[in-house]
Amino acid sequence: MAPSSSSLTSCALCQARASQLCGACRNVVYCSREHQKEHWKRGHKSECKCYEVATNEILGRHLRSTRDIKIGEQILKEAPLVLGPKVASAALCLGCHRNLLAPGNRPGNYYKCSSCSWPLCGKECETSPHHQPECQLMRGSNFQSKINYTPGKEERKESAYCVIMLLRCMQLKSRDPEAFARLSALEDHLKERLETPLYQVLRANLITFIKTVLGLRDWSELDILRIAAILDTNTFEIRQPRERRKIRALFPGAAMISHDCVPNMRHRFDDGLNIVFLAKRKIAKGEILSISYTQPLRSTIQRRVHLRQAKCFDCSCARCQDPEELGSFAGAQTCQKCKAGKIISLNPLQNAANWKCQLCNLKRSAKEVLTVDNQLQQELESLDKTTPVALEDFIYRHRADLHETNTHILQAKYALTQLYGSAPGYAMDGKILNIFIYIYNIYSNNNALDLSEESLTRKVELCEELLKLADIFDGGWSIFRGNLLIDMEEALVAQALRSEEPLECERKLREAAELLREIRNIMKHEPEMQQLLVERQVILNSALERFEEVKD
């Protein structure tokens, strides 16, 4: 247990009387700024943390806070131990990991590595430290990649990439034994995975390729599969659209962070592909640090099935234990007998448990409920999501059997918040390029807005509904909540500019200004959002200025 700040009186470097507390870990004090800097260089950098590794029977190894943590505070930053393509990936460069563009001036194909023929961005990526070890291995085995450019099929997934991440991990054993030891210490769930269709394919194809074609005969089949299982259990997906990256990476420290369906942290990736964890809310000393591997609007049964299939564990967090899902009833369906009660699971932690209506006690088997649930999910996913029409129709058609906060209804509503304001015929700005013209057109009664008054009101209502749910499932400074606030702020400004009542216009603009302040706090660590926030601020400022002119 970390010492209390009141008991720290001696400088960590020179032992002189001191009172200047380290602001990050709060576990040491210094007599001067100079000694703090020197102690950092001498090793405190690796020790300065606001968390510790703990162990229990349910979670195994996990991270726990050693002090109170503020909302928005950075908790952990870690460089990837190894990174590379997903099991199946569109053509990408094995040097910089960017998705490859059409060949352009090179007729017919991507640039190919001169040694192993794997597609790359160009000659400069042939010497990338990520690519060199695997390139040497393949060159020595006379293996040449067969991935080629096919016009119109740039996004086609290539299964050949499944070997790359695995090889990079295997090569650590000789290149960096310490890193390989850290990798080997991670959970694998291999026993559960061996019987899955994916691992049957790996056994039949990948093992033969690695041992026979590449000549790595010293590796046993189970040792190779165990590394594959470690990757499937512990890697994080990195998505950086601006950089054309969609890869996966392994972070041993981050792999110890627990899952919770109502987590207290979120994560992002910086330009150096480091993973960064931020507190979404205040975290008390002694709390288990957690993130979520699932989507917040999914029901308990959906989340638990996904976690069992993808991560090989059964979640038993507070939300999963509660048949009412913290009062949201996200997994419940409306009882078709009494038409008023909600059918909920009698034991959410047992997927096979029966379900029962809260009012009339009608019972249904888990199989019945899951069958209907899967049918609804398939129906929802098959809908045309280019306009709001099909989604609104889905909500209307299921108004009798699905209540307002059922998972399928919530997913449809969230999609609608994105479509109202962006879909053709429902756009917020009618493709106006200049935001000042946007403001002018509204005040000039120009019919520049495609979004009707009814649709605009609907967007605001949907945002308000989902924000209430976000406070339960994914509150604080979450990206989910931040995106909803962005949509809400945009809609409020549009409503204000259409209003003929000065007081109503001012109220909505002031409310939008409050939302934008909160959005900036939530999104300040997200570089790709900064331009949007600048534009939103300019629009809001212009609207406020215009309002003051009209008022005067």
Secondary structure, 3 states (H helix, E strand, C coil): CCCCHHHCCEECCCCCECCEECCCCCCCEECCHHHHHHHHHHHHHHHCCCEEEEEECCCEEEEEECCCECCCCEEEEECCCEEECCCCECCECCCCCCECCCCCCCCCCCEECCCCCCEECCHHHHHCCCCHHHHHHHHHCCCCCCCCCCCCCCCCCEHHHHHHHHHHHHHHHHHCHHHHHHHHCCCCCHHHHCCCHHHHHHHHHHHHHHHHHCCCCCCCHHHHHHHHHHHHHHCEEEEEHHHCEEEEEECCCHHHCEECCCCCEEEEECCCCCEEEEECCCECCCCECEECCCCCCCCHHHHHHHHHHHHCCCCCCHHHHCCCCCCCCCCCEECCCCCCCEEEECCCCCCCCCEEECCCCCEECHHHHHHHHHHHHHHHHHCCCCCCHHHHHHHHHCCCCCCCCCHHHHHHHHHHHHHCECCCCCECCCCCCCHHHHHHHHHCCCCCCCCCHHHHHHHHHHHHHHHHHHHHHCCCCCHHHHHHHHHHHHHHHHHHHHCCCHHHHHHHHHHHHHHHHHHHHHHCCCHHHHHHHHHHHHHHHHHHHHHHHHHC
